[in-house]
Amino acid sequence: MELLVVLSFPNMRPDRQLLDKYLAGQCTPDEQRAVEQWLQADRLDADLPPAPDETGATERIWDEIQHLPSSRPARSTRLMWLAGLAASVLLVVGISWLFTPAKTVRVAERVAPSARKQTIVLHSPAGKREKFTLPDGSRIHLNAGSSLEYAEPFDRTVALRGEGYFEIARDTLHPFRIATARTQVTVLGTVFNLKAYENEPLTELVVKEGKVRFADIRDESRQLILTADQRGAFANGRRPEKTSVHPARYFAWRDNRLVFQDQKLSEIVPVLERWYGVKITIRSKELAGLRYIGTFQDQSLQRVMEHISYALDFKYQLNDHQLTIY
């Protein structure tokens, strides 16, 4: 359990002269602690207006994130420095804004009795698709056969196995990170689809809104910066791939639509297995290489197989949860 201690400043905010001293590096140790405690508060009142130059500051921070070194320890140190940079930049551009009239400012200090963390696992089993809301307000749709893990207290870092559609709550000072077996995704606030099933050779990200940093988890110098209507892909032994796409088909699963766009039968089978919770066997290598184009909305497995088998000229047999193509 966390203890939440709420403090308040006289006149709602620290004295302007004190902030000037802080920026000039002339504070006493006690004054410095007081200002930094205020800067690190959990939140400011919702009725405060946005800082006028926040967008420009955010872009500069993004540029720093994009050029992070590949060394993992150095990167961690750099990110800590960037967090401080972000706070300092927003403070400098917003000094006059901070001193406009407002009702109150709170400083929240969290005191945790234990450093132990609890792991939360969100799961969407085969045959189902689920929706979740994370502690920071981000919304997640998990496709069939997918899971998302994070630790509490929540620090906007999660691990994905499978496929998820992410609507990330914007927080310019705390990037949201998603780790998969092959990649790491870093965002400030955006909408995108990430597909990373561990038994498939490709990890794929398609952006609907905003900006995303998509990097190789083992070599972060191999990275892509993606914006709206762009797709990034990583596969073992291949260079990262970046293309422009029409993103709607990549998000169709959220609306219970199956979309196959000139895909091999061997690529379609894993999708059907997860979607319907069945095991499918293809008895012919020639059949596995045949390609199919089609879209299905809320259709049964029987109906889907009727269409695909007719188009590709094969037979199939379904017994309970076992389907054989021959």
Protein Blocks (a to p, Z undefined) as FASTA:
>chain_A
ZZddddddehhiacfklmmmmmnopacfklmmmmmmmmmpmbdcfkbccdfklmmmmmmm
mmmmmmgcfblklmmmmmmmmmmmmmmmmmmmmmmmmmpccfbdcddddddfbfbdcddd
ddddehiacddddfkopacdddehiacddddddehiacdehjddddddddfklccddddf
kbccddfbdcddddddfkbcbdcdddfbhcdddddfklmkbccdddehiacdddehiacd
dddddfklmmmmmnopacdehiafklmmmmmmmmnopacddfbfklmmpccddddehiaf
klmmmmmmmmnopadddehjaccdZZ
